[in-house]
Amino acid sequence: MIVDKARFPRDKCCGDGLTTLALRELEALGLTPSMVPTWNSVDAAWLRSPSAREVRVALPADGVFAAVAPRRELDTAVLQLARDAGAAVHDGHGLTALRQFDGHIDAEVEGLGTVAARYLIAADGMWSTTRKLLQVGDRGRLGEWHAARQYARNITGPAAERLYVWFEPDLLPGYAWSFPLPGQRANVGFCVLRNGERKGHAMNQLWADLFRRPHIAEALGDDVVLEGRHSAWPIPAGIDRATLSRDRTLFAGDAAQAADVLTGEGIGQALLTGRLAAEALLSAGASQPGAARRHYELAVRHHLVADHRLSMLLSRALSHERGARAGVRLLAGSESARRCFARWMFEDEPRTVMFTPSRWHRAFFRRPGAFRAQGATDDRSG
C-alpha cells in the first residue's frame, strides 16, 4: 500500500535533472521515456568556470546518461508503475499517528483510519512526518543546501537546447543551472550551500540578480518569459550521520538525508535507497525487523557513505574560485578528462569506486547508459 498526503499529479520543487544513477533505477522499475510527456534526453553539459571559461562535456552516445523530466510528469509515471504492479495507491491522505508493535506497525491515516502493516518505508521528504511522529532526528533542521527554481519559456538563446551549469563566484561551492525541456522551455535555478550569511532576503535578491547576469541572459535569449513564481526548497545531505531506521520503519530519500552533498541532486539517491529498503524487507522477512534494519543500513553504507565523504572533501575544494577554475581548465585541455568527468559527474560510477574493490566490475567506465533498448537517444539535445 502507498499512502501520500499529496494528490497526484502534483508539482514538486526540483531541478528536474536525472543523472545516470537515476536513469538506471527508473529503467529497472520499468519506466520508459515515452511515459513522460516532456522528457528530454541530453547529450552534453556546458560548464562555465568563475573565470568565464566555458567547456562542452559530451556524454557517451551509447544510451542515455542524462535527461530532464518535470517532476509533475515523472512522479505521476512512477506512481502508475506502482499501480500496475498491484500496489493500492491512496493519494490525498496524510499520516497523523504511528504505533509500533513487536509484530506490526499501525498508522493512522486521514480518511482511511488505522492501517496495519508489517513494515513502513518512510519516503516523506525533508520535513518527514514519520520522523517527527517517531521523534527521530533534529528539530528545526534546515538541510545542507538551499535551492530555487522556476520554469521559463520562449527561450531563443542556446539554453533552448543546451544543459548549462554555471559556477558563479558568489555561489561556490554551489552553482546555477538551466536544464532544457522541449518547446523552448527550461528549468532554471541555483543551488547554494546553506550558511549563516545567506538569509532569506539575500536569497531573494540573489534570485532577481541571476537573470541580469550577461552570460545567463544571453543563454536564455531576449524573449524569455518566466512562468509563475519561483520556488525554493532545502536539501538534506547528511547520509553519513542520519538515522536510517527505527523499529519497523526504514527511512529513504530526503527522509534519510540521502541527497548528494556535492551537487544537491537527490532523485537517484531516493530511488536507490527506496530499492535498498525494499530488498532489505524481502531479505529479512516479516518477523525479523532487526535483520531488516541491519541489511538496509549496511547496504546504504556500502552504496553511499564513502562517496558522501569524498564529495564533502571535493565540495571544500570547489568552495574556492581557484579550485573551480582549475577543474574547468583541466577539462578544457583534455578530451579523456572530459570523457571520464561526464560519467563521474552524472553518477555513472560511484565516486570512490577505485577505492572500494567490492564495487569493481569489468565494465568500469564502459557501461552503456539507460534505455538503450528503447532507442531513447534519438531526440537528445545539447
C-alpha positions as CSV (number, residue, x, y, z in Angstrom):
1,M,0.0,0.0,0.0
2,I,1.2,3.5,-0.9
3,V,-0.1,6.5,1.1
4,D,0.7,10.1,0.2
5,K,-0.6,13.4,1.6
6,A,-0.3,15.0,-1.9
7,R,-2.8,14.3,-4.6
8,F,-1.3,13.4,-7.9
9,P,-0.4,14.8,-10.4
10,R,1.3,17.5,-8.4
11,D,4.3,19.7,-8.9
12,K,7.5,19.1,-6.9
13,C,10.1,21.8,-6.5
14,C,13.1,20.3,-8.2
15,G,15.7,20.9,-10.8
16,D,14.2,18.0,-12.9
17,G,17.7,16.8,-13.9
18,L,18.2,13.0,-14.0
19,T,21.6,11.5,-13.6
20,T,22.7,8.1,-14.9
21,L,22.1,6.7,-11.4
22,A,18.5,7.8,-11.5
23,L,18.0,6.7,-15.1
24,R,19.2,3.2,-14.4
25,E,17.0,2.9,-11.4
26,L,14.0,4.2,-13.3
27,E,14.7,1.7,-16.2
28,A,14.9,-1.1,-13.7
29,L,11.4,-0.1,-12.4
30,G,10.0,-0.4,-15.9
31,L,9.8,3.3,-16.8
32,T,10.3,4.3,-20.4
33,P,10.9,7.9,-21.6
34,S,7.7,7.8,-23.6
35,M,5.7,7.6,-20.3
36,V,6.9,11.2,-19.5
37,P,5.3,13.7,-22.0
38,T,8.0,16.3,-21.9
39,W,11.0,14.1,-21.3
40,N,14.2,15.5,-22.8
41,S,17.4,13.4,-23.1
42,V,20.6,15.4,-23.4
43,D,24.0,14.5,-24.8
44,A,26.3,17.1,-23.3
45,A,26.7,19.6,-20.4
46,W,28.1,23.1,-20.9
47,L,30.2,24.2,-17.9
48,R,31.3,27.7,-17.1
49,S,34.0,28.5,-14.6
50,P,34.2,31.6,-12.4
51,S,36.8,33.0,-14.8
52,A,34.2,32.7,-17.7
53,R,35.9,29.8,-19.4
54,E,33.3,27.6,-21.0
55,V,33.7,24.0,-22.0
56,R,31.3,21.4,-23.5
57,V,31.4,18.0,-21.8
58,A,30.0,15.4,-24.1
59,L,28.1,12.4,-22.7
60,P,28.6,8.9,-24.2
61,A,26.3,8.1,-27.1
62,D,25.6,4.5,-26.1
63,G,22.3,5.0,-24.2
64,V,21.0,7.9,-22.1
65,F,23.3,9.3,-19.4
66,A,21.4,12.5,-18.5
67,A,17.9,13.7,-19.0
68,V,15.4,16.4,-17.9
69,A,11.9,15.4,-16.8
70,P,9.4,17.6,-14.9
71,R,8.6,16.0,-11.6
72,R,4.9,16.5,-12.1
73,E,5.1,14.1,-15.0
74,L,7.9,11.9,-13.7
75,D,6.3,11.2,-10.4
76,T,2.9,10.5,-11.9
77,A,4.5,7.9,-14.3
78,V,6.3,6.2,-11.4
79,L,3.2,6.1,-9.4
80,Q,1.4,4.5,-12.3
81,L,4.1,1.8,-12.4
82,A,3.3,1.1,-8.7
83,R,-0.4,0.7,-9.6
84,D,0.4,-1.5,-12.5
85,A,2.5,-3.7,-10.2
86,G,-0.6,-4.2,-7.9
87,A,0.0,-1.6,-5.2
88,A,-3.1,0.1,-3.7
89,V,-2.4,3.9,-4.0
90,H,-4.1,6.3,-1.6
91,D,-3.1,9.8,-2.5
92,G,-4.6,12.8,-0.7
93,H,-4.4,11.1,2.7
94,G,-2.0,12.4,5.4
95,L,-0.3,10.4,8.2
96,T,-1.4,11.6,11.7
97,A,-0.1,8.9,14.1
98,L,2.1,5.8,14.4
99,R,2.3,3.0,16.8
100,Q,5.0,0.3,16.5
101,F,4.5,-3.2,18.0
102,D,6.6,-6.3,18.1
103,G,4.9,-7.8,15.1
104,H,3.5,-4.9,13.1
105,I,3.0,-1.1,12.9
106,D,-0.3,0.8,13.0
107,A,-0.6,4.0,11.0
108,E,-3.4,6.5,11.5
109,V,-4.2,7.9,8.1
110,E,-6.7,10.7,7.3
111,G,-9.8,9.3,5.6
112,L,-8.6,5.7,6.0
113,G,-8.5,5.1,9.7
114,T,-6.0,2.6,11.1
115,V,-3.7,0.9,8.5
116,A,-1.8,-2.1,9.8
117,A,1.4,-3.3,8.1
118,R,4.5,-5.4,8.9
119,Y,6.8,-2.5,7.9
120,L,6.8,1.1,6.9
121,I,9.2,2.7,4.3
122,A,9.1,6.4,5.0
123,A,9.9,8.4,1.9
124,D,8.2,11.5,3.0
125,G,10.9,14.1,2.4
126,M,12.9,16.7,4.2
127,W,10.1,17.5,6.6
128,S,9.3,13.8,7.2
129,T,6.1,13.5,9.2
130,T,7.2,10.0,10.1
131,R,10.4,11.1,11.7
132,K,8.5,13.7,13.7
133,L,6.0,11.1,14.9
134,L,8.7,8.7,15.9
135,Q,10.8,11.5,17.4
136,V,13.8,10.8,15.2
137,G,16.2,13.4,14.0
138,D,17.0,17.1,14.7
139,R,14.1,19.5,15.2
140,G,14.4,22.7,13.2
141,R,17.0,21.2,10.8
142,L,17.2,23.2,7.5
143,G,19.4,20.9,5.4
144,E,22.8,21.4,3.9
145,W,21.8,23.1,0.7
146,H,19.2,25.6,-0.4
147,A,17.9,25.6,-4.0
148,A,15.5,27.7,-6.0
149,R,14.0,27.1,-9.5
150,Q,11.5,28.5,-12.0
151,Y,10.3,27.3,-15.4
152,A,10.9,29.6,-18.3
153,R,9.5,29.6,-21.9
154,N,10.2,31.4,-25.2
155,I,13.9,30.7,-24.8
156,T,15.6,31.8,-28.0
157,G,19.2,31.5,-26.9
158,P,21.4,28.4,-26.8
159,A,19.8,27.3,-23.4
160,A,16.8,26.1,-25.5
161,E,18.9,23.1,-26.3
162,R,22.0,23.1,-24.0
163,L,22.2,21.9,-20.4
164,Y,24.2,24.7,-18.6
165,V,25.9,24.6,-15.3
166,W,27.4,27.9,-14.3
167,F,29.9,28.0,-11.4
168,E,29.3,31.6,-10.3
169,P,31.9,33.0,-7.9
170,D,29.3,34.1,-5.3
171,L,27.6,30.7,-5.4
172,L,30.5,28.4,-4.8
173,P,30.6,25.6,-4.0
174,G,27.1,25.8,-5.4
175,Y,26.1,26.7,-9.0
176,A,23.3,28.0,-11.2
177,W,21.7,25.9,-13.9
178,S,19.5,25.8,-17.0
179,F,18.1,22.4,-17.9
180,P,16.4,22.3,-21.3
181,L,12.8,21.0,-21.9
182,P,11.0,20.6,-25.3
183,G,9.3,23.6,-26.9
184,Q,11.9,26.2,-26.0
185,R,11.3,25.8,-22.2
186,A,13.8,25.2,-19.4
187,N,14.1,24.7,-15.7
188,V,16.3,27.5,-14.4
189,G,17.7,27.8,-10.9
190,F,20.6,27.8,-8.4
191,C,21.8,25.7,-5.5
192,V,23.9,27.1,-2.7
193,L,25.4,25.7,0.5
194,R,23.4,26.9,3.4
195,N,25.4,29.1,5.9
196,G,24.8,31.8,8.4
197,E,25.4,34.6,5.8
198,R,22.7,33.6,3.4
199,K,19.4,34.9,4.9
200,G,16.0,34.8,3.2
201,H,16.2,38.4,1.8
202,A,19.7,37.7,0.4
203,M,18.3,34.6,-1.4
204,N,15.5,36.7,-2.9
205,Q,18.0,39.3,-4.1
206,L,20.2,36.6,-5.5
207,W,17.3,35.2,-7.5
208,A,16.5,38.5,-9.0
209,D,20.1,39.2,-9.9
210,L,20.6,35.8,-11.5
211,F,18.7,36.7,-14.7
212,R,20.6,40.0,-15.1
213,R,24.0,38.4,-15.4
214,P,25.0,38.9,-19.0
215,H,26.1,35.3,-19.8
216,I,22.8,33.9,-18.3
217,A,20.7,36.5,-20.1
218,E,22.5,35.7,-23.4
219,A,22.0,31.9,-22.9
220,L,18.2,32.4,-22.3
221,G,17.6,35.0,-25.1
222,D,15.8,38.3,-25.2
223,D,12.3,36.9,-25.3
224,V,12.4,34.6,-22.3
225,V,9.3,34.6,-20.1
226,L,9.4,33.3,-16.5
227,E,6.3,31.1,-15.7
228,G,4.6,31.6,-12.4
229,R,6.6,32.2,-9.2
230,H,10.0,30.7,-8.4
231,S,10.0,28.0,-5.7
232,A,12.7,27.2,-3.1
233,W,13.4,24.2,-1.0
234,P,16.0,22.8,1.4
235,I,18.2,19.8,0.5
236,P,19.3,17.4,3.3
237,A,22.7,15.8,2.5
238,G,23.8,14.1,5.7
239,I,23.5,10.4,4.9
240,D,26.7,9.6,6.9
241,R,25.1,10.7,10.2
242,A,21.4,10.1,9.5
243,T,19.2,7.7,11.5
244,L,18.1,5.3,8.8
245,S,15.7,3.1,10.7
246,R,13.6,2.8,13.9
247,D,12.0,-0.5,14.9
248,R,9.9,-1.5,11.8
249,T,10.4,1.8,9.9
250,L,13.1,2.4,7.3
251,F,13.7,6.0,6.0
252,A,14.5,6.6,2.3
253,G,15.4,9.6,0.1
254,D,15.3,13.0,1.7
255,A,13.8,11.4,4.9
256,A,17.2,9.7,5.1
257,Q,19.2,12.8,4.2
258,A,20.4,11.0,1.2
259,A,21.0,13.8,-1.3
260,D,24.4,14.3,-2.9
261,V,26.4,16.6,-0.7
262,L,28.5,17.8,-3.8
263,T,25.7,18.7,-6.2
264,G,22.4,18.6,-4.1
265,E,21.0,16.0,-6.5
266,G,18.6,13.6,-4.8
267,I,16.4,11.7,-7.3
268,G,18.9,8.9,-7.9
269,Q,19.6,8.6,-4.2
270,A,15.9,8.5,-3.4
271,L,15.3,5.7,-5.9
272,L,18.4,3.8,-4.8
273,T,17.5,4.0,-1.1
274,G,13.9,3.0,-1.8
275,R,15.1,-0.1,-3.7
276,L,17.6,-1.0,-0.9
277,A,14.8,-0.7,1.7
278,A,12.5,-3.0,-0.3
279,E,15.3,-5.5,-0.7
280,A,16.1,-5.4,3.0
281,L,12.5,-6.2,3.9
282,L,12.2,-9.0,1.4
283,S,15.5,-10.5,2.6
284,A,14.6,-10.3,6.3
285,G,11.0,-11.4,6.2
286,A,8.1,-10.3,8.3
287,S,9.3,-11.5,11.7
288,Q,12.9,-10.1,11.6
289,P,12.9,-6.3,11.9
290,G,16.3,-6.3,13.4
291,A,17.7,-8.2,10.4
292,A,15.9,-5.8,8.0
293,R,17.4,-2.8,9.7
294,R,20.9,-4.3,9.6
295,H,20.6,-5.3,6.0
296,Y,19.4,-1.8,5.0
297,E,21.9,0.2,6.9
298,L,24.8,-1.9,5.6
299,A,23.6,-1.6,2.1
300,V,23.2,2.2,2.4
301,R,26.7,2.5,3.9
302,H,28.1,0.3,1.0
303,H,26.5,2.4,-1.7
304,L,26.5,5.9,-0.4
305,V,28.5,6.8,2.7
306,A,32.1,6.5,1.3
307,D,31.0,8.6,-1.7
308,H,29.4,11.2,0.6
309,R,32.6,11.7,2.5
310,L,34.7,12.1,-0.7
311,S,32.2,14.5,-2.0
312,M,32.5,16.6,1.2
313,L,36.2,17.0,0.5
314,L,35.6,17.9,-3.1
315,S,33.0,20.4,-2.1
316,R,35.6,22.1,0.1
317,A,37.9,22.4,-2.9
318,L,35.2,23.8,-5.1
319,S,34.2,26.4,-2.4
320,H,37.2,28.5,-3.7
321,E,37.3,30.1,-7.1
322,R,40.8,28.7,-7.7
323,G,39.5,25.1,-7.4
324,A,36.6,25.6,-9.7
325,R,38.8,27.4,-12.3
326,A,41.4,24.6,-12.2
327,G,38.8,21.9,-12.6
328,V,37.2,23.5,-15.7
329,R,40.7,24.4,-17.1
330,L,41.7,20.7,-16.8
331,L,38.5,19.6,-18.7
332,A,39.1,22.2,-21.4
333,G,42.5,20.8,-22.2
334,S,41.8,17.0,-22.2
335,E,39.3,15.0,-24.1
336,S,39.9,11.9,-21.9
337,A,39.4,14.0,-18.8
338,R,36.1,15.3,-20.2
339,R,35.0,11.7,-21.0
340,C,35.7,10.5,-17.5
341,F,34.3,13.6,-15.9
342,A,31.0,13.2,-17.8
343,R,30.4,9.7,-16.4
344,W,31.6,10.8,-12.9
345,M,29.5,14.0,-12.8
346,F,26.3,12.2,-13.8
347,E,26.9,9.3,-11.3
348,D,27.5,6.6,-13.9
349,E,30.0,5.2,-11.4
350,P,30.3,5.8,-7.6
351,R,32.9,8.5,-6.9
352,T,35.0,6.2,-4.6
353,V,34.7,3.1,-6.8
354,M,38.5,3.0,-7.3
355,F,39.0,2.7,-3.6
356,T,36.2,0.2,-2.9
357,P,37.1,-3.1,-4.5
358,S,33.8,-4.6,-3.6
359,R,32.2,-2.4,-6.2
360,W,34.6,-3.1,-9.1
361,H,33.3,-4.7,-12.3
362,R,34.6,-5.5,-15.7
363,A,32.7,-2.7,-17.5
364,F,34.1,0.1,-15.3
365,F,33.5,3.4,-17.1
366,R,32.4,1.4,-20.2
367,R,28.8,0.5,-19.3
368,P,26.1,1.7,-21.7
369,G,23.6,4.2,-20.5
370,A,19.9,3.6,-19.7
371,F,17.1,3.0,-22.2
372,R,19.5,1.8,-25.0
373,A,16.9,-0.9,-26.0
374,Q,14.1,1.7,-26.3
375,G,16.1,3.8,-28.7
376,A,15.6,6.9,-26.4
377,T,18.7,8.6,-27.7
378,D,17.2,9.8,-31.0
379,D,15.7,13.0,-29.6
380,R,18.7,14.1,-27.5
381,S,19.5,17.7,-27.4
382,G,22.6,19.7,-26.5
